[in-house]
Amino acid sequence: MLRKIRIFVAACCFIGLCLLFVDVSGLATPILSPLAKLQFVPAAISGGAAIALAILAATFLLGRVYCSTLCPLGVLQDIIGRIGGRRHAFTPNLKWLRLGSLVVFVACFAAGGPLIVDLLEPYSAFGRIATDLFAPVWQAGSNVLAAAAARADSFAIGPTPIWQKGIGALVAAILTLTTVGVLAWRGGRTWCNTLCPVGAVLGLLGRHAILRHRVDWNKCNGCGTCDRRCKANCIDTERGVVDGSRCVACFDCIDVCPRKAITYGFAGSSAAPASSAPPASSESSLSRDAAIAPEAPSAPQTAPPDPGRRNLLAMLSLGALAPHMLRRDMQAEEQIPALTRRLPAVREVPVVPPGAQSLEGFRRQCTGCQLCVASCPAQALSAAQGGKSLLQPTLTFEHGYCRVNCVTCSTLCPTGAIKPIDAAVKSATQIGRAVVDRSVCINETSEDHCNACVRNCPPGAITLVQGEGDAKRIAIDTERCTGCGACEYICPVRPMAAIWVEGNLEHRRI
């Protein structure tokens, strides 16, 4: 029963977080966004002390249940390991590597080195995988359904644009998935118990958990079934040892023990072995090879199908169809249509979202999970391509601009890097200011007149003034400009816009 409860909770959390990052309709975002704020590191960074302390208390009471249920990267490892189907075995506890990873993580966070923090933090690593790898596949499936519906004269499902959200984040996502996937395929929860800083912190408490796995070594015959099933490689039946610091409370070993020698309860109530190793018996004389390959060869072929896997596939299928049945019409947002693809502007100061308050404060708190990038309805956010902000979101304006009445990113950010604001505060906040390159502006270089940026400036900060003769030239009121980027987005000049937005180091009220 404990194992079934754990699988159900883990499946709900994992599917919910996947939908949060890949949902093309946006309807699931307000409902599922609390799942992101239940993650340990984002809660600790954002000042959510109650959530972080609750996770620590739950670990001290129940063991590392957070790692096996709420952590999406941990559940992803379980899925990959299950597909791989490899049998595990006890491995030594690499304390130096676990503690070293934790020390590097804390030191980089304290010193303001966000790249290492972003790469090691498990929720953010999963967020980049979901945004840059899972989402395009999901969106491609959505477009296939949209094309099929259009052929049937039904337009209930609209096409979804697929665009690359940052080469740095894409490379990081590929490397992380490859590393985590290979380790999980070969050894289960190897990433959790070697490189993950959250696993190192919770492992210190899990070792002394009040409720933990108990082994009655007087019943154990040393068959090794439990340690081969243990995804954390923490059960050593030869020496009669269970490493509580690595156990993720998956309860798999309880179900597979043929003698019911493993239970879950108060740590002090375990039955101690008569010696340092499990008692010898006629059954314990069997070798590990015999335990792995029993005499009846037909047993593996006649094993009944796993209903849990079928149920998981059914839940995933239902989750894939749900957003299409509830899809909202994104065309009602009156998005300004783009012309042809152009190169992004080269900015001296990156433009960070309203609510970030300052560039340095944003860099210090953001872990690069890409949730705001995946959820931005205007597609105005993307991962920075380099510099100190690598993997962190910045505003670019090739696909859209930051709309005055949209505060989606500020309501979703789990780390508090983007503070919650309302539309009124956003409309009075300057995150940057527009700059024009008169050497390429159409009004300055030809006899044609262009007023695209003037007509589409939400605060009306851009006007045309009289130049020499009949010429008109662009004038920008930097006191009224909010840095929304509508001018840069609509500018017809290619390959780079003649007008662009330079970010403010400190956001200010106007």
Buried (B, 14 or more C-beta within 10 A) or exposed (E): EEBEEBBBBBBEBBBBBBBBBBBBBBBBBEEBBEBBBBBBBBBBBBEBEEBBEBBBEBBBEBBBBBBBBBBBBBBBBBBBBBEBEBEBBBBEBBEEEBBBBBEBBEEBBEEEBBBBBBBBBBBBBBBBBBBBBBBBEBBEBBBEBBEEBBEEEEEEBBBBEEEEBBEBBBEBBBEBBEBBBBBBBEBBBBBBBBBBBBBBBBBBBBBEBEBBBBBBBEBBBBBBBBBBBBBBBBBBBEEBBBBBBBBBBBBBBBBBBEEEBBBBEEBEEBBEBEEEBBBEEEEBEBEBEEBEEEEEEEEEEEEEEEEBEEEBEEBEEEBBEBBBEEBBEBEEBEBBEBEEEBEBBEBEEBBBBBBBBBBBBBBBBBBBBBBBBBBBBBBBBBBBBEEBBBBBBBBBBBBBBBBBEBBBBBBBBBBBBBBEBEEEBBBBBBBBBBBBBEEBBBBBEEEEEBBBBBEBBBBEBBBBEEBEEEBBBBBBBEEBBBBBBBBBBBBEBEEBBBBBBBBBEEBEEB
